[in-house]
């Protein structure tokens, strides 16, 4: 897997479909990742691409796609399909990818919309998504199979379910403060992670932020506590995460 032991090597971050797939502050995820990498002494650059732009996935070390409306999702799928093979090659090679909200559905086989119309997806993983007219929303606390610390999030997605035998790395726990029903969710394939959690997931969850930063810097022990002494933001981030996790877990301190 490609790492960045040479600090003179710029780490390239791609925010894909930054305008169409950008709900609830999704834009902050690649921004805070750049800030974390900079605090570690690495140079990082954020590049934004959308529908109609030419994309060379070989130039990038990390890809982020946020959440959007169902209509925006289909528009992005039509554009992304032309890059299917090159994107798959990068994912197979181990490039870290984070897809939040309904963008992770793009990596499945098909999405069936509420009118029973089938929309072909990228087909990287063997699962399909069935959408209903209802909405499923709520805060959540979840356990990630690859982290010691729990994560917090907010989900707002079309009702329905996913079918298929794939690795689902997030288990949402029931709790007094978490209103989303308990279930296993998301996708994982090599360093590709997808989840229905949306919004500034990396801002709200420093363990997940460090997980990706560790991969990108070649540290290799995702989730290890890292707080920059030069940037007070991360200390405030850690405190906010702890308070939110306590409240959503139903524990009042």
N, C-alpha and C positions, 0 to 999 in steps of 0.2 A: 504494500500500500504506500502511496506517495505521502511523504511527510515533509516537514519544513525545518530541518535541523539548521540550515543556513539562514540566519536572521536577515541577511541582505536580500533574500528572495521575497518579493512582494506576494502576499496571499490575496488572491482575487476572489471576491464574493459577488455572486450574481443574484439579484432580486428579479425574478422572472414574473412578468405580468404584474408589475408593481402598481399599475393603475386599475386594472380590472379585477384583480384578486387581492383586495386590500380592504378588509372590513375590521372594525373594532381595534384599530391601531396595529395591524399586522406589520406595517412599514417599520416599526421599531425593532423587529427581530434581527434583521441583518445589520441595522445601525448599532445595536448594543453588542453584537458579535465583533464588529470592527473595533469598538471601544475596548472590549476585553482583550483582543489580540494586541492592540496598541499598548495597553497597560502591561502586557507581558514583554514588550519590547520588539514586537514584530510589526512590520509595515503591512497594512492591509488597505485594499481599495474596493469600494462598493460600486458596482455597475448595474444600471437598471435597463431592462429590456421588456418590450411588450409586443403585441400583435403587429406584424409587418416588419419588425426589425430583424436583421440578420443576426444569428447567434452561432458562435463557434464554441461549443461546449468544452473543447480541449483547452481553452484559455482560462478556465475557472477551476477553483479548488473547493468551492462550496456553492450549492444552489439552494435558494429559498423560494417557495411558492406559498402565498397566503390564501385566504378564504375569499369567496365571492358568491354572487348570486348564482342560481342554477343557469341562468342565461349566459352570464359571463364565463362560467365553467365550460359550456359547450363551445363558445367562441374561442377560448384559449385552446381547447382540444383540437379544433380544426387547424389552428396555427401550429401547435406543437407536433402534430402528426408528421410533418415534413422532416422533423429532426429525430424521429423515433429511434433509428438505428444508432446514430452517434450518441444520443443520450443514454441508451442502454449500454453502450460500450463503456462510457464513463462510470455508470453505476456499477457495472460488473468489475471495473478496475478499483472500486472502493471509494469513489468520491462521496463525501458526506452530503446528504440531501435532506432537507426538512420541508415537509408539506403539511400545512395546517388546514383545519377546516375541511371543506369538501374538495380541496385540491388533491388530496391523497387518493380520491376516487379515480383520478386520471390514470393511475398506474394499474388499475384493474382491467378486466375484459370488457365489461359493458355496464352502462347505467340505464335502468329502465325508469322513465319519468312517470309522473302521476297519470298521464294519459296513455300509459302502456306502450309508449314509443321507445324503442331501443336505440341507444347512442353508443357507438363503438368507442372504446377507450384505447389506451396505448397497449395494453395486453402484456405488461411486464410480469404481473403476478396473476395467479389463477383465482380471482374472486370477482364477484359482480355485486352491484349496488341496486337496490330497489327503493325508489323514492315514492313517498305518498304526499298528499296535499297538506297533511298536518305538520306542525313544527314541534321539535323536541328541543327544549332549552333548559339550561340550569348550570349552576356552579358545580364543581366537582373536585374531589381529592382522589388521586390515583397512585398506584404502585407501578413503577416501571421495572420491567424484568432485568434491565441492564444497569440500574442505579440502586444505591442503598437508600437514598432519601426519597421521600414522597414528593409528588408534584401537585400543583393546583392549577385549575383551569376553568374556562367557561365554554360551553357548547351551545350552539344554535344551528341546528341542521334540519333538513327535511326529514319527516318521519319515514319509517321503513326499516330495512335491515340489509346486511351484507351476507352473502353466501360464498363459501369457499374455504378450503383448508390452507390457511396461511398463518404465519406467526403474527399474533396480536400482542404487542409488547406492553400495552397499558391495561391495567385492571382498575376500574373505577370502584371505589369503596362506598358503601352506603354510610350515611352519617347525618347527624342532626343539622349540620351547617351546609352540607352538600346536597343539593336538590336533584341532581341528575341520577337516574336509576343505576344501580350497580351492574356492571357488565365488563367484558373484555372487549377492547376496541383498538383501532389503529392497524398499521402495517409496519413490518420490518423486513428488510432484505439487505444484507451486508451493512453499509452505512446509510442506507435510505430509511428514514423514519417518517411515518405519516400518522396523523391523529386528528380526530374531530375537534380537539381543543383549538380555540381560535383566539385572535387578539395577540397581545405582546407576550407570548408564551415564554420566550427567552428572558424577557425583562422580569417577569413574575417568578421565574424558576432558575435561580443561579446554578443549581446542580446540573440542569440540562444545558445551560449556557457553557459551563465549564466542560461538560462532556464533549461538545463539538469543538471547543477551543483546544482541548487536549488532543483530539484527533488531528486537527490542523497544524498544531505545533510539534507533533510527533512525540508528545508526552506519553500517550498510550495508557493512561490510567484515568479514564473518564470519570468525572464526579469528584475528584480529589479537591479538597478545599483550597481555593486560591482567591485571596483578596488583595488587590493592589494597595500598597501603602501610599502610593502617589495620587490615587484618585478616590476621593471620599464617596463617590457614587456607589461603589460596590459594597461599602459598609452599610449604606442606607438601603440598598437593594436586599442585602441579607436580612436586615431587620424587618423590612416590609414583608418579605417572604415568610419569615417565622411567624409574624403576627397573623397574616392571612391564613397560613396553614393551621394555626391554632384555632382560629375562629371557624373555619370551614370544617374542621374535624370535630367541632362541638366541644372543644376544650376551652374554658374561659380561665385565663390566668390573671 
